[in-house]
Amino acid sequence: MSLNPADDRIATLIRSKLGDQVLRPVADRYLEEPRGRFAGRAGLLALPRTTEEVSVLVQVASEMRVPVVPYGGGTGLVGGQVMPHGPAPLVISLERMTAIRSVYPTENILIVEAGAILQDVQAAAEAQDRLFPLTLAAQGSCRIGGNLSTNAGGVNVLRYGNARDLCLGLEAVLPSGQIWHGLSRLRKDNTGYDLRNLLIGAEGTLGIITAAALKLFPRPSAIGTAMFQVASPEAAISLLALARDRVGEAVSTFELIHRQGLEFLSEVLPDARQPFETPPEWSVLIELGLATGQSPSDALEDIFVHAQALGLVQDGVIAQSEAQRGELWAVRERIPEANRLIGSVSSHDISIPISEIPEFVRQGEKVISGLGAFRINCFGHLGDGNLHYNVFPPKGQGRSDFEGQSAVVKRAVHDLVHAFDGSVSAEHGVGRMKTDDLERYGDLVKLDAMRAIKAALDPYGIMNPGAVLKA
């Protein structure tokens, strides 16, 4: 990519301070996002090796009033990592900053740089016989800085919380270029405003996270996994309550699966082995992590027996080996892949108060049927109220047949979510895709406070402009 005169001046200044090894040609992968909905642009790409180099880069950008787009693994689904409009930005990728800086097994703390791939962070914890529980489909390529910047969720939120709940301290470069040395290992620290929680979930609009102090947990000695056929979403919620009554906080995963997702697997991924001969209308994937001396199979069987007596479950499969566990998880994990192959008219990452989910599902079916003969695949993390509520064309038709209705479907779903006091962005973030939604549904006082914080920390508006808050 040839540089314009402004880019050339910035590049010269960066090279004078950091040498030739930081700047790289801008490859296409830094300008794309997984769903192909945004095409970004960039004037320069920088790959710093240290926090100090990040600081210099941001200082130069601040002096030259150049936009900065922080880049992690590029796996975000709402366009936060690409900037399609405005002046070509300086893209700062942390992919070289992957060090595991230190481990404190007795404190259950791991300090890592922001460019560390999530799967490598999990492996570093496992090497100390500990667990870092954040688990995502993209864990082989997403990076911990991006996970924190978006407050990522995943399948273990029910037991361990979001990324925010798994972090004790941060090191970050603020929009001025100053380094905040906040890598605290303290679990109690009431010394004023919590900058850590301000930066987590800010999607790079208030600074660049360069390292984090993460919480670790004991590894469960035994894991049990099962898929149960349930009568309805109401029955699924009652089953979750029953399971927690029987085994307490050992329930780490509780995923709701609708028949439509299983039918999509049969339609486009027929090699996926399904546990039931006939796809049930509703089923749940449940996983337990138990302490030494407890049998997960016995615990799951006990839950099933009690649930069956109450009419909550009709059938079930309890994994008897790691291979069977993998097969059950493959069903859940391949549903998004099948969704992509089918091609949605509109996809939604939403959160609903858990007890309201059954009524939301009922009303959602009425709302969508009023718009057309669409297929709905409603699935996701029932235990924390996060649903992936996706709307698809009728069989035999494609997404391109309904391009004009995508916005109408999205508006209808989000209006309904708002009516249920839910959130239109549960775990994917706001990015650039949902800034209008934030303006439409967000609390006005909160939005004013967010704008004031942005203006105070980033007076020149250089940090990821257009993400979260409209530029």
C-alpha positions in Angstrom: 0.0 0.0 0.0 1.4 3.4 -1.0 1.4 6.1 1.7 -0.1 9.5 1.4 2.0 12.4 2.6 0.5 12.4 6.0 1.1 8.7 6.4 4.7 9.2 5.3 5.4 11.8 7.9 4.0 9.6 10.6 6.0 6.6 9.4 9.2 8.7 9.4 8.5 9.9 12.9 7.8 6.3 14.2 11.0 5.0 12.5 13.0 7.8 14.1 11.8 6.7 17.5 11.5 2.9 17.2 13.5 1.8 14.1 12.3 -0.1 11.1 11.1 -3.3 12.8 7.8 -2.0 14.1 6.0 -1.0 10.9 4.8 -3.6 8.5 2.8 -3.6 5.2 -1.0 -3.7 5.8 -2.1 -7.2 4.9 -5.8 -7.8 4.0 -6.5 -9.8 7.2 -6.2 -6.6 9.2 -8.9 -5.0 7.2 -11.5 -7.7 7.4 -13.9 -9.1 10.0 -15.2 -12.7 10.1 -18.6 -12.1 8.7 -17.5 -9.9 5.8 -19.8 -7.1 6.9 -17.1 -4.4 7.2 -14.1 -3.7 5.0 -11.6 -1.6 6.9 -8.8 0.7 5.8 -5.4 1.7 7.3 -2.6 4.0 6.6 0.0 2.1 8.6 0.3 -1.1 10.5 2.5 -1.3 13.6 3.5 -4.5 15.5 5.0 -3.4 18.8 7.0 -5.8 20.9 6.7 -4.0 24.3 4.3 -1.8 26.2 6.9 1.1 25.8 6.7 0.8 22.1 2.9 0.9 22.2 3.2 4.0 24.3 5.5 5.7 21.7 3.1 4.8 18.9 0.1 6.2 20.7 2.1 9.4 21.6 2.9 9.9 17.9 -0.7 9.3 16.9 -1.9 11.8 19.6 0.6 14.4 18.4 -0.3 14.0 14.8 -4.1 13.5 15.5 -4.1 10.2 13.7 -6.9 7.6 14.5 -5.7 4.4 16.2 -7.4 1.0 15.8 -6.2 -1.6 18.3 -6.1 -5.1 16.8 -6.2 -8.4 18.7 -7.1 -11.7 17.0 -9.5 -10.1 14.5 -12.3 -12.5 15.6 -14.8 -9.8 16.8 -18.3 -10.0 15.2 -19.4 -6.4 15.4 -16.8 -4.5 13.5 -14.8 -3.1 16.4 -11.5 -4.1 14.8 -11.9 -2.4 11.5 -12.5 1.2 10.5 -14.3 1.6 7.2 -14.7 5.4 7.2 -12.7 8.5 8.0 -9.0 9.2 7.9 -6.9 6.0 7.4 -5.9 5.0 10.9 -2.7 3.5 12.5 -3.6 -0.1 13.2 -1.7 -1.4 16.3 -1.6 -5.2 16.5 -0.4 -6.8 19.7 0.4 -10.1 18.1 4.1 -9.9 19.1 3.3 -9.3 22.7 2.5 -12.9 23.8 4.6 -13.5 26.9 3.4 -15.2 30.0 5.1 -12.8 32.3 4.6 -14.6 35.6 2.6 -17.2 37.4 1.5 -17.3 41.1 -0.1 -20.7 41.6 -0.7 -20.3 45.3 -2.5 -17.0 44.6 -4.3 -18.4 41.6 -3.0 -15.6 39.4 -1.4 -15.5 35.9 0.1 -12.4 34.4 0.1 -12.4 30.6 0.6 -9.9 27.7 -2.4 -8.9 25.7 -1.4 -10.6 22.5 -1.4 -14.0 24.1 -3.8 -16.4 22.4 -6.6 -17.5 24.7 -5.8 -21.2 24.1 -2.2 -20.6 25.2 -3.4 -18.8 28.3 -5.5 -21.8 29.1 -2.5 -24.1 28.5 -0.3 -22.0 30.8 -2.9 -22.3 33.6 -3.1 -26.1 33.0 0.7 -26.4 33.3 0.2 -25.2 36.9 -2.7 -27.6 37.4 -5.0 -24.6 37.4 -8.0 -23.6 35.2 -8.5 -20.3 33.3 -12.2 -20.9 32.5 -12.8 -18.4 29.6 -13.9 -20.7 26.8 -14.9 -19.5 23.3 -15.2 -21.0 19.9 -12.4 -18.7 18.6 -10.0 -19.6 21.5 -7.4 -20.8 19.0 -7.0 -17.4 17.5 -8.6 -14.7 19.7 -6.2 -12.9 22.0 -6.7 -12.0 25.7 -6.5 -8.3 25.2 -9.4 -8.4 22.8 -11.3 -10.8 25.1 -11.0 -8.2 27.9 -11.6 -5.2 25.6 -14.9 -6.8 24.6 -15.7 -8.3 27.9 -16.1 -11.7 26.2 -18.5 -14.3 27.5 -18.5 -17.9 26.3 -19.9 -21.1 27.7 -18.6 -20.9 31.3 -20.1 -17.6 32.3 -22.7 -19.4 34.4 -20.1 -20.6 36.9 -17.1 -18.2 36.4 -18.4 -15.0 35.0 -17.5 -12.9 31.9 -13.9 -11.8 31.1 -14.4 -8.8 33.5 -14.9 -11.2 36.4 -11.7 -13.1 35.6 -9.4 -10.1 35.7 -7.7 -8.5 38.8 -5.5 -5.9 37.2 -4.4 -4.3 33.9 -1.5 -2.6 32.3 -2.7 -0.2 29.6 -1.6 2.7 27.3 -4.0 5.6 27.6 -4.9 7.9 24.7 -2.2 10.4 25.7 0.5 7.6 25.4 0.9 7.4 29.2 1.3 3.9 30.6 -1.1 2.9 33.4 0.7 0.4 35.6 -2.3 -1.3 37.1 -1.3 -5.0 37.1 -2.6 -5.4 40.7 -2.8 -8.9 42.2 -5.0 -7.6 45.0 -8.5 -8.9 45.4 -9.5 -5.9 47.6 -8.5 -2.4 46.6 -10.9 0.5 47.3 -8.6 3.3 46.3 -10.9 5.3 44.0 -12.3 4.9 40.6 -11.9 1.4 39.0 -10.0 2.1 35.8 -9.7 -1.7 35.2 -13.4 -2.1 34.8 -13.6 1.1 32.8 -11.2 -0.2 30.2 -12.7 -3.7 30.1 -15.5 -3.7 27.7 -14.5 -0.3 26.2 -13.4 -2.0 22.9 -10.2 0.0 22.6 -12.0 3.4 22.7 -10.3 4.5 26.0 -6.9 2.9 25.6 -5.0 -0.2 24.7 -4.7 -3.1 27.1 -1.2 -4.4 27.0 -1.1 -6.9 29.9 -3.5 -8.4 32.4 -3.5 -10.2 35.8 -5.9 -13.0 35.4 -7.7 -15.2 38.0 -7.1 -18.9 38.0 -9.2 -21.6 39.6 -8.7 -25.2 40.8 -9.2 -27.7 38.0 -12.2 -29.9 38.5 -11.1 -33.5 39.1 -14.0 -34.9 37.2 -16.2 -33.5 34.4 -19.6 -34.8 33.4 -21.5 -33.8 30.2 -25.0 -34.7 29.1 -27.6 -33.6 26.6 -31.2 -33.8 27.9 -34.4 -33.4 25.9 -36.7 -30.9 27.6 -40.3 -30.1 27.2 -39.9 -26.3 26.8 -37.7 -23.3 27.7 -39.7 -23.2 31.0 -38.7 -26.8 31.7 -35.1 -26.0 30.9 -35.1 -23.1 33.4 -36.6 -25.4 36.0 -34.0 -28.1 35.2 -31.2 -25.6 35.7 -32.6 -24.7 39.2 -33.0 -28.4 40.0 -29.4 -29.1 38.9 -28.0 -26.3 41.0 -30.0 -27.5 44.0 -28.5 -31.0 43.6 -24.8 -30.0 42.8 -24.5 -26.3 43.7 -22.1 -24.3 41.7 -20.6 -27.3 40.0 -22.9 -26.5 37.0 -20.5 -24.8 34.6 -22.4 -25.0 31.3 -26.1 -24.9 30.5 -26.8 -24.4 26.8 -30.3 -24.3 25.3 -30.6 -25.8 21.8 -33.7 -25.6 19.5 -34.7 -28.2 17.0 -34.0 -25.7 14.1 -30.3 -25.8 14.9 -30.2 -29.6 14.8 -32.1 -29.6 11.5 -29.6 -27.1 10.1 -26.8 -29.6 11.0 -28.7 -32.4 9.1 -29.2 -30.1 6.2 -25.6 -28.7 5.7 -23.3 -30.8 8.0 -24.8 -34.3 7.8 -21.5 -35.8 9.2 -22.3 -34.2 12.6 -23.3 -37.1 14.8 -26.5 -36.2 16.8 -27.5 -37.8 20.1 -31.2 -38.2 19.3 -32.6 -40.0 16.3 -35.4 -37.4 15.9 -34.3 -33.9 16.8 -36.3 -32.7 19.9 -38.0 -29.4 19.9 -35.8 -28.3 22.8 -32.8 -29.8 24.5 -30.0 -28.6 26.8 -26.3 -29.4 27.0 -25.2 -29.5 30.6 -21.7 -29.8 32.0 -20.6 -30.3 35.6 -17.1 -29.9 37.1 -16.9 -31.9 40.4 -14.4 -32.3 43.1 -12.4 -35.4 44.0 -14.5 -38.4 45.0 -17.6 -37.4 43.1 -18.9 -39.2 40.1 -20.2 -36.8 37.4 -22.1 -39.6 35.7 -23.9 -40.4 38.9 -24.6 -36.7 39.6 -26.1 -36.3 36.1 -28.1 -39.5 36.4 -29.5 -38.2 39.7 -30.5 -34.9 38.1 -32.1 -36.7 35.2 -34.2 -39.0 37.5 -35.5 -36.2 39.6 -36.2 -34.0 36.5 -38.0 -36.9 34.8 -40.2 -37.4 37.8 -41.2 -33.7 37.5 -41.9 -34.0 33.8 -39.0 -31.7 32.9 -37.0 -34.1 30.7 -38.1 -36.9 28.3 -34.8 -38.4 27.2 -31.1 -37.9 27.6 -27.6 -39.0 26.8 -24.8 -38.9 29.5 -21.3 -39.1 28.1 -19.4 -42.2 29.3 -16.1 -41.2 27.8 -14.1 -38.2 26.6 -14.9 -39.2 23.0 -18.7 -39.1 23.8 -18.2 -35.8 25.6 -16.6 -34.5 22.5 -19.4 -35.6 20.3 -22.0 -33.8 22.5 -20.0 -30.6 22.4 -19.5 -30.9 18.7 -23.3 -30.7 18.2 -23.4 -27.4 20.1 -20.2 -26.0 18.6 -21.1 -26.7 15.0 -24.4 -25.0 15.1 -22.9 -21.6 14.4 -21.0 -23.2 11.5 -24.3 -24.5 10.1 -25.8 -21.1 10.6 -23.1 -19.5 8.4 -23.7 -22.1 5.7 -27.4 -21.5 5.7 -27.0 -17.7 5.8 -29.1 -15.6 8.1 -31.3 -12.8 7.2 -30.5 -11.2 10.6 -28.5 -12.4 13.6 -28.9 -11.2 17.1 -26.7 -11.5 20.3 -29.2 -10.7 23.0 -29.7 -11.0 26.7 -33.1 -11.5 28.5 -33.9 -11.8 32.2 -33.8 -15.6 32.6 -37.4 -16.1 33.9 -38.7 -14.0 30.9 -37.1 -16.1 28.2 -40.0 -18.5 27.6 -42.4 -15.6 27.0 -39.8 -13.8 24.9 -39.5 -16.9 22.7 -43.3 -17.1 22.3 -43.7 -13.5 21.4 -40.7 -13.6 19.1 -42.2 -16.4 17.1 -45.4 -14.2 16.6 -43.4 -11.1 15.7 -41.2 -13.0 13.1 -44.1 -14.9 11.6 -45.8 -11.6 11.0 -42.8 -10.5 8.8 -42.6 -13.6 6.7 -42.1 -17.4 6.6 -38.7 -17.3 8.2 -37.0 -20.0 10.2 -35.8 -19.1 13.7 -32.8 -20.7 15.4 -32.8 -19.7 19.0 -30.0 -21.2 21.0 -27.3 -20.2 23.5 -26.2 -19.7 27.1 -29.5 -20.1 28.9 -27.7 -20.2 32.3 -26.8 -16.5 32.0 -29.7 -15.3 29.8 -27.7 -14.9 26.6 -29.4 -16.1 23.5 -28.3 -16.1 19.9 -31.6 -15.4 18.2 -31.0 -15.8 14.5 -33.6 -15.5 11.7 -33.1 -17.4 8.4 -34.8 -17.6 5.0 -37.4 -20.4 4.3 -35.8 -23.6 3.0 -35.0 -23.3 -0.7 -34.3 -19.5 -0.5 -31.2 -17.6 0.4 -30.2 -14.6 2.3 -29.9 -12.5 -0.9 -33.6 -13.0 -1.4 -34.3 -10.9 1.7 -31.6 -8.2 1.7 -34.3 -5.5 2.0 -35.8 -7.1 5.1 -32.7 -7.5 7.2 -33.0 -4.1 8.9 -36.8 -4.7 9.5 -36.2 -8.0 11.2 -33.4 -6.7 13.3 -35.5 -3.7 14.4 -38.4 -6.0 15.3 -36.2 -8.3 17.4 -34.4 -5.5 19.1 -37.6 -3.7 19.9 -38.9 -6.8 21.5 -35.7 -7.3 23.5 -36.0 -3.8 24.8 -39.6 -4.3 25.8 -38.4 -7.2 28.0 -35.7 -5.0 29.6 -33.0 -7.0 27.8 -29.8 -6.1 26.0 -29.2 -6.0 22.3 -25.5 -6.8 22.9 -24.9 -9.6 25.3 -21.4 -10.8 24.7 -20.2 -9.6 21.3 -20.0 -5.9 22.2 -21.2 -2.8 20.3 -18.4 -2.3 17.9 -19.4 -0.3 14.8 -22.4 -2.5 14.0 -24.5 -1.6 17.0 -23.8 2.1 17.6 -27.3 3.0 16.3 -28.8 0.4 18.6 -27.0 1.9 21.6 -28.3 5.3 20.7 -31.9 4.0 20.3 -32.1 1.7 23.3 -29.4 3.0 25.7 -30.1 5.0 28.8 -29.6 8.7 28.0 -27.9 9.4 31.3 -25.5 6.5 30.8 -24.8 7.7 27.2 -24.0 11.2 28.4 -21.7 9.8 31.1 -19.9 7.6 28.5 -19.4 10.6 26.2 -18.0 12.6 29.1 -15.6 9.9 30.0 -14.5 9.5 26.3 -13.9 13.2 26.0 -11.9 13.4 29.3 -9.6 10.5 28.5 -9.4 10.9 24.7 -9.9 14.6 24.0 -8.7 14.3 20.4 -10.9 11.3 19.7 -8.1 9.1 18.3 -8.9 5.8 20.0 -10.9 3.5 17.8 -13.2 6.3 16.6 -16.7 5.2 15.5 -16.7 2.1 17.8 -19.2 2.0 20.7 -20.1 5.7 20.5 -20.9 7.2 17.1 -18.2 9.4 15.8 
